[in-house]
Amino acid sequence: MTKTIKISEKTHKLLSEMASKNETFNDVIDFLINYYYENEEFSDEEAEFYNNEIEKFENGNLENVSEVTLKDLEKRISKLENELKK
């Protein structure tokens, strides 16, 4: 079963450019949807958790807050950079 959707000329052109000769627009759209879900930074649950933590912090609740020195932060960044190089 198929459905018809309306898209702009610009979107049609972009989809055409993205598709190879063997691919349909459906293939390209499926790829883009899968790519989006695989590369989503946070799940809905993670985003909700972080938004709640930010709201607590903004309201003065420092329960889960710890102080980090610049030196400690630089060490953490160096460690992450070294891991990325591997």
C-alpha positions in Angstrom: 0.0 0.0 0.0 1.3 3.4 -0.8 0.4 7.0 0.2 0.8 10.2 -1.7 2.4 13.1 0.0 2.9 16.7 -1.0 6.4 18.2 -1.0 7.8 21.4 -2.3 9.7 21.8 -5.5 12.8 22.4 -3.5 12.4 19.2 -1.5 11.7 17.2 -4.6 14.9 18.6 -6.2 16.9 17.7 -3.1 15.5 14.2 -2.9 16.3 13.7 -6.6 19.9 14.8 -6.0 20.3 12.4 -3.0 18.9 9.4 -4.8 21.0 7.2 -7.0 19.5 5.8 -10.2 18.5 2.6 -8.4 16.8 4.4 -5.5 13.3 5.6 -5.0 12.3 8.6 -3.0 11.0 6.1 -0.4 14.5 4.6 -0.2 16.0 8.1 0.5 13.4 9.0 3.0 13.8 5.7 4.8 17.6 6.2 4.9 17.1 9.8 6.3 14.7 8.6 9.0 17.0 5.8 10.1 20.0 8.1 10.1 18.1 10.6 12.3 17.1 7.9 14.8 20.6 6.4 14.9 22.3 9.8 15.4 19.8 11.4 17.7 21.8 12.9 20.6 19.3 12.0 23.4 16.4 9.7 23.7 13.2 11.3 24.9 13.8 9.9 28.4 17.3 11.2 28.5 16.2 14.7 27.3 13.5 14.8 29.9 16.0 13.8 32.7 18.5 16.5 31.6 15.7 19.1 31.3 14.5 18.3 34.8 18.1 18.6 36.2 18.5 22.0 34.5 15.2 23.2 35.9 16.3 22.1 39.4 19.6 23.9 39.0 17.9 27.1 37.7 15.6 26.9 40.8 18.5 26.8 43.2 18.6 23.0 43.9 22.3 22.2 43.9 21.9 18.6 45.1 23.6 16.9 42.2 26.1 19.8 41.4 29.8 19.4 42.1 32.6 21.9 41.7 35.2 21.3 39.0 38.4 23.2 38.7 39.8 24.4 35.4 42.7 22.0 35.8 40.4 19.0 36.3 38.4 20.1 33.3 41.5 20.3 31.1 42.5 16.8 32.2 39.1 15.4 31.3 39.2 17.1 27.9 42.7 15.7 27.2 41.5 12.3 28.2 38.6 12.5 25.8 40.7 13.9 23.0 43.1 10.9 23.4 40.3 8.5 23.3 38.9 10.0 20.1 42.4 9.6 18.5 42.3 5.8 19.0 
